[in-house]
Amino acid sequence: MDLPAENVRSMKLIFATHNQHKVEEIQSAIGNQLKIISLREAGISQEIPEPHDTLRENALEKSRTIYLLSNGEDCFSEDTGLEVDSLRGEPGVRSARYAGEPVSFSRNIDKLLANMSHSTDRNARFRTVISLILNDQEYFFEGTCNGQILAERRGVGGFGYDPVFVPDGAAKSFSEMTMEEKNLFSHRKKAADKMILFLNQKILNT
């Protein structure tokens, strides 16, 4: 989605995450339409809490935290969860810490596959919620990717649960895809596209 507004391209937003994989994926999804400033580039090292029971509340907690730490700079955050039907929505908002502390996606995947070992229902979805704070106002954008959970890992790319997730309409797991291929299905890209469209319309309307 190439947007014409030059003002959007000149905008800079702090992305409220310390996860470099997420920074790279969001920047790839957005392309050159918006300059993403990582927390490292913004000089912020503080860990951001994720204490809530919903993706929306956690995303807002992170964006509000960075908004305060940056003295009111425009910023956004995202929270993503993997929701598995046969596990009644688990791991959901606890996706990053499914197997406990310290965070280990290898152990998270092991726990997920063990909990699904006797399940024939492999339906699942990734869901991303972006929280944007722009000119002191809060906005939300959501993206979803439906798919299936594999019985074993496939591929070495990506991060998180990517090795065991195949999006509907694809033959590869997220870990087997290039970034360009992943962006054809990505929940983060869908949410990011909505945010960019909103920013474009916001600027055109002002």
N, C-alpha and C positions, 0 to 999 in steps of 0.2 A: 504494500500500500504506500505509494509515493505521494506525499502531500505537498502542495505547492507553497504553503506559507513560509516565507523566509524567516519570519519571526520565530516559528517553531524550531527551525533548524538552529537558530542562534540561542535558544533557551538552554539553560543548564539546570539540572535537577540532581540533588543528592539522593543516591539510592541507599536506603537504610538497611544494609546488610554487610556482614563481614565474609560472606560466602563468595569467593571469587568466581566459582562456577556459575552462580546466579548472575553476577555482574556481567560475565561474558555472554551468557545466554540472553539476558535482557537487551544488552547492547546489540547483539546479533539480530534479535527480533525487531528492534527499533531502527537499525541501520544508522544512516547519517541524519536522521530526522530530528534527533535530540541528543545533546551531549550529556552522558551519564557521569556523575562524579561519585566515585566510590568513597566509602567512609575513610579508607586509608588516605585517599587524595584530599579529603576534607579535613584530615588531621584528627579524626575521631576514633579512639581505640576502645571506648567503653562498650562492654557487652550489653546487648539490648534484651530486655525481658520478654518472654512469651508465656505469660501466666494464665491466659484465658482459655475458655472451652470452645471458642469458635475461631475460624480463620479470620473473619472480619475483625473481631476484637483484637486479635494478636497483631494483625497488620496495622490497625490504628494505633495500638500501643507503641509499635516500632516507629511509625512516622511521627507521632507526637513527641517521642523521646528525642529523635534527631532534630525535629523542629526546635525544641527547647535548647538542645546542646549547641545548635548552630546559630542561635540568636535570631530565629525567625526566617531562615532560608527556606525557599521552596524545596520540597523533598517528597519522596514517595517510598513506600515499602511494599513488600508482598509476603503473603504467607500461603503455603501450598500444602495440601494434604492428599494422600492416596486413600481412597474410600473403596473398600472391597465389600461387595454385596453379601457374600457368604459369611463374612465376619461382622455383619451388621454395622458397616461403615468404618470399621477399624482399618488401619491405624489412625486415619483421619487427622485431627489436629495434633496428635501425638506422633506423627510420622517420623520426625527427626529423632525422637527419643523412644521409639517403640520398644527397643530392647534395653532401655535404661541408660544411665550415665556410666562412663563417658559416651558421647555420641559416636556410634559406629554403624554405618549403613551396611557393612558386611553382616554384622550381628542382627541388624533389623531385618535384612532379607532372609537370613536363616530362620528367624522367628516367624516371619510371614509365611514362608514355605512350609514350615512345620505345622503351623496352625491351619493351613489349607491342604494338608497332605491327604485328607480323606474327602475333599470337596470336589464335586464335578462342576459346580458353578464357579467359573473363573472370572466372571464379570467384575470390572472395577473402573474407576475413573480417577484421574488427577484433576484437582480443582484448585485454582489460584485466585486469590483476592488481592488486588492492588489497592492500597490506600494512598491517595495523593493529597498533599497539603499545598495549596496554591493561593497566594495572596490571602493567607489566613483562613481560607475555607477548606473544608474536607470533602473529598469525593472518593467514590469506590467504583472499581471495575472488576469484572469476573470473567474468567475463562475456564472452560472444561474440556477435557479430552477423555473420551470413553475408550475402553480397550479390554484386554484380557491379561491375566496373570499367568506367566509360564510356570512349568513345573521345575525348571532349572534355569540358571543364568545363561544368557547369550550375549556375547559382545563385551568389549572392554572400554568403550567410550562412555561419555555422559557421567552422571553421578546419581547418588541416591538409589531409588528403586528402578532406574532405567534398564538394568540388565534383565529384569523379569517382567517388563511391561511392553506389550505390543498394542499399539493403537488400532482401533477399528479402521479397516481399509488398508492396512499395511501388512507386510509379511515379515518385517524386521522388528526386533526390539529397539527401543530408543537407543540402547548402547551400541547397536550395530549401524546406526544412521549417522550421516554427516550432520553438521549443524543445519545446513540448508534443508536436508530431508526432514529433520526433526521439526523445523519451523512450519512445515506443511500441516502438522498436527498439533503442535505444542499449545498446551493450556496457557503457558506464560505469554506466548506470542499473541494468542487471542485476547488476553487481558490487556497486553501492552498496546495492541492495535486500537482497542477501544479508548485507551487513555490518550493516544496520539490523535485520534479522530476528535476527541473532546477538546484537546488543546488547540487543534486547528480551528475548530468551530468557535471556541472561546475568543481566540485572537481575531478571527474574521468579524465576530460580533462586536468587538470593541474598537 
